[in-house]
Amino acid sequence: MTQGSDVEQVLGQHVARLQVCLQQASGDSSGPEEGSDAWLLLKALMNRDYYQNSTLLSRFEQSGRWLAEQGGRLDARVNGLQRYIDALVRELKAIFYDQPHYLVEAMEYLSQLQSACVLALTRGYQSIIDKRAVERRRMSERIERRLLALQRINGVNNSIMDLDQSLDVTARIVAEELEVELCSIFFYDELQRVLTLHATNGPRPMGGMHFTLRLGEGYSGWVADKGRPLLVHDALSDTNFATEARAYDISYRGLMAVPVIFFG
């Protein structure tokens, strides 16, 4: 029998004692609760296989990710772990007071266990922090691109281009910025109550630039009638509106239509 198994065998005789010390360290009236830091530490202390097969560390790493996602403080969590370790150290000294060689082994293992758990917890926590930093950077870059796109559109509108040329350039800029295949711009004629295609960056529908929609017809006609944007995941699924989507040679699925209202 190895010394490691002997130590575990002795500790197995003092499970209740160790549970009480961890319960007191946590300040709870019962426990340790299954899955808690104290419970995981005790389980790994009693069974080294639980630590060596990485189950323990994966749980601490997952717990660190959850902590970051919930906006918790890593230092508070690490301090809590330290309280449990200190409590276990006191009990180990009492349990192995007349077996110094077992005490040294148990203390070394507990120290190793603490370091590994803190590292796993920190690794999981930091992974979420790093992910959010990347997301913030991407958002900042996206906003910067949008502002540059707006500047380009504004520059086109203030140029000497005629209206049709300006709209064609605007449609191309919008399509590039939104990373979509097609951007079309319709004008609404209040007298005739129809929408007429004025610009597009991609393939033109049947009828070319004379393609028209009645108010309420198709997705663009619906948006013009309601005055609010519309997002559709499958533009060909609704037979009441699919006429507009089917007017193109390419079968477009995702569609977003936005009203542009000028106040004079």
C-alpha positions in Angstrom: 0.0 0.0 0.0 1.4 3.4 -0.9 1.6 6.4 1.4 -0.9 8.2 -0.8 -3.5 5.6 -0.3 -2.7 5.5 3.5 -3.2 9.2 3.7 -6.6 9.0 1.9 -7.6 6.1 4.1 -6.9 8.2 7.3 -8.8 11.2 5.8 -11.7 8.9 5.0 -12.1 8.4 8.8 -12.4 12.1 9.3 -14.8 13.1 6.5 -17.4 14.5 8.9 -14.8 16.6 10.6 -13.5 18.0 7.4 -17.0 18.8 6.3 -17.7 20.7 9.5 -14.5 22.8 9.1 -15.4 23.8 5.5 -19.0 24.5 6.6 -17.7 26.9 9.3 -15.3 28.5 6.8 -18.2 29.2 4.5 -20.5 30.5 7.2 -23.3 28.3 6.0 -25.6 26.4 8.3 -25.1 23.2 6.3 -22.9 21.8 3.6 -20.7 21.8 1.8 -23.3 21.9 -1.0 -22.6 19.6 -3.8 -20.8 21.3 -6.6 -19.5 24.2 -4.5 -15.8 25.1 -4.3 -15.6 23.6 -0.8 -17.3 20.4 -1.9 -14.9 20.1 -4.9 -11.8 20.6 -2.8 -12.9 18.0 -0.3 -13.7 15.5 -3.0 -10.3 16.0 -4.6 -8.6 15.8 -1.2 -10.3 12.5 -0.5 -9.8 11.0 -4.0 -6.7 12.1 -6.0 -8.0 10.4 -9.1 -10.7 13.1 -9.2 -8.0 15.7 -9.6 -5.7 13.7 -11.8 -8.3 12.9 -14.5 -8.9 16.7 -15.0 -12.6 16.5 -13.9 -11.9 18.9 -11.1 -10.0 21.5 -13.1 -12.6 21.5 -16.0 -15.3 22.3 -13.4 -13.3 25.1 -12.0 -12.5 26.5 -15.4 -16.2 26.3 -16.3 -17.0 28.0 -13.0 -14.6 30.8 -13.9 -16.3 31.4 -17.2 -19.7 31.5 -15.5 -18.3 34.0 -12.9 -17.1 36.4 -15.6 -20.4 36.1 -17.5 -22.3 37.0 -14.4 -20.0 40.0 -13.6 -18.6 38.4 -10.5 -15.2 39.3 -8.9 -12.4 36.9 -9.3 -10.5 38.1 -6.3 -13.5 37.4 -4.0 -13.7 33.9 -5.4 -10.0 33.3 -4.9 -10.2 34.7 -1.3 -13.1 32.2 -0.7 -10.9 29.4 -1.8 -8.1 30.5 0.4 -10.5 30.4 3.4 -11.3 26.8 2.7 -7.6 25.9 2.2 -6.7 27.5 5.5 -9.5 25.6 7.3 -8.3 22.3 5.8 -4.7 23.1 6.8 -5.7 23.5 10.4 -7.6 20.2 10.3 -4.8 18.3 8.6 -2.4 19.5 11.2 -4.7 18.2 13.9 -5.4 14.8 12.2 -1.8 14.1 11.4 -0.2 15.6 14.5 1.6 12.4 15.4 2.3 11.4 11.7 4.6 14.1 10.4 5.5 12.3 7.2 1.8 12.0 6.3 1.2 15.6 7.2 4.0 16.7 4.8 2.5 14.7 2.0 -1.0 15.9 2.6 0.1 19.5 2.8 2.1 19.3 -0.4 -0.8 17.8 -2.2 -3.2 20.4 -0.8 -0.9 23.2 -2.0 -0.7 21.7 -5.4 -4.4 21.3 -5.5 -5.0 25.0 -4.5 -2.6 26.2 -7.2 -4.2 24.1 -9.9 -7.7 25.1 -9.0 -6.9 28.8 -8.9 -5.2 28.6 -12.3 -8.2 26.8 -13.8 -10.6 29.3 -12.3 -8.5 32.2 -13.6 -8.1 30.6 -17.0 -11.9 30.3 -17.4 -12.5 33.8 -16.1 -9.9 35.3 -18.4 -11.2 33.5 -21.4 -14.5 35.4 -21.1 -12.7 38.7 -20.4 -10.6 38.2 -23.5 -13.6 37.3 -25.6 -15.4 40.4 -24.5 -12.4 42.6 -25.3 -12.3 41.1 -28.8 -16.1 41.8 -29.2 -15.6 45.4 -28.1 -12.8 45.9 -30.5 -14.9 44.4 -33.3 -17.8 46.6 -32.4 -15.5 49.7 -32.3 -14.2 48.8 -35.8 -17.7 48.2 -37.1 -18.9 51.6 -35.8 -15.8 53.2 -37.4 -16.6 51.5 -40.7 -20.2 52.7 -40.5 -19.1 56.2 -39.9 -16.8 56.1 -42.9 -19.6 54.7 -45.0 -21.9 57.5 -44.0 -19.1 60.0 -44.9 -18.8 58.4 -48.3 -22.6 58.6 -48.8 -22.6 62.2 -47.7 -19.8 63.0 -50.0 -21.6 61.4 -53.0 -24.8 63.3 -52.2 -22.8 66.6 -52.1 -21.0 65.9 -55.3 -21.8 67.0 -58.8 -23.3 63.6 -59.7 -26.8 63.5 -60.9 -29.4 61.8 -58.6 -29.4 58.4 -60.4 -25.6 58.2 -60.2 -25.6 59.2 -56.5 -28.2 56.5 -55.7 -26.3 53.8 -57.5 -23.1 54.7 -55.5 -25.1 54.8 -52.3 -26.6 51.4 -53.0 -23.1 49.9 -53.6 -21.7 51.5 -50.4 -24.6 50.2 -48.3 -24.3 46.7 -49.8 -20.6 46.6 -49.1 -21.0 47.8 -45.5 -23.8 45.4 -44.7 -22.0 42.6 -46.7 -25.2 41.7 -48.7 -25.6 40.7 -52.3 -28.2 43.2 -53.2 -29.3 46.7 -52.2 -32.1 48.4 -54.0 -33.5 51.9 -53.6 -37.2 52.6 -54.4 -38.8 56.0 -54.7 -42.4 56.4 -53.7 -44.8 58.5 -55.8 -47.5 59.9 -53.6 -49.8 60.8 -56.5 -49.7 57.4 -58.2 -49.1 55.5 -54.9 -46.4 53.3 -56.4 -42.8 52.6 -55.7 -40.3 52.7 -58.6 -36.9 51.2 -58.6 -34.3 54.0 -58.9 -31.0 52.3 -58.0 -29.5 48.8 -57.3 -26.0 47.5 -56.9 -26.8 44.0 -58.2 -28.9 42.2 -60.8 -32.0 44.1 -61.8 -35.5 42.6 -61.5 -37.7 41.8 -64.5 -38.7 45.1 -65.9 -35.3 46.6 -65.1 -35.4 50.2 -63.7 -39.1 50.4 -64.6 -39.9 47.8 -62.0 -42.7 49.1 -59.8 -44.6 48.0 -56.7 -48.0 49.2 -55.5 -48.3 50.6 -52.0 -48.5 47.5 -49.7 -47.3 45.2 -52.4 -44.2 43.1 -51.7 -42.0 43.7 -48.8 -40.9 47.1 -49.9 -44.4 48.1 -50.5 -45.4 46.9 -47.1 -42.6 49.0 -45.5 -43.6 52.1 -47.4 -47.2 51.6 -46.3 -46.5 51.0 -42.6 -43.5 53.3 -42.3 -41.4 50.8 -40.3 -38.6 48.4 -41.0 -39.0 44.7 -41.8 -36.6 41.8 -41.4 -37.5 38.5 -43.1 -35.5 35.3 -42.9 -37.2 33.5 -45.9 -38.4 36.1 -48.4 -39.9 33.3 -50.7 -42.0 31.7 -48.0 -44.9 34.2 -47.8 -46.9 34.1 -51.0 -48.5 37.5 -50.2 -45.1 39.3 -50.4 -42.9 36.9 -52.4 -43.7 38.6 -55.7 -40.9 41.2 -55.1 -38.3 38.5 -54.2 -39.2 36.3 -57.2 -38.7 39.2 -59.6 -35.0 38.6 -59.5 -33.2 35.8 -61.3 -31.5 34.9 -58.1 -33.5 33.3 -55.3 -32.9 35.7 -52.4 -33.9 34.5 -48.9 -32.9 36.9 -46.2 -34.3 40.4 -46.7 -34.3 43.6 -44.8 -36.4 46.6 -45.9 -36.1 50.1 -44.3 -38.2 53.2 -44.9 -36.2 56.4 -45.6 -38.5 59.3 -44.7 -37.6 62.9 -45.6 -39.2 65.7 -43.7 -39.3 69.0 -45.5 
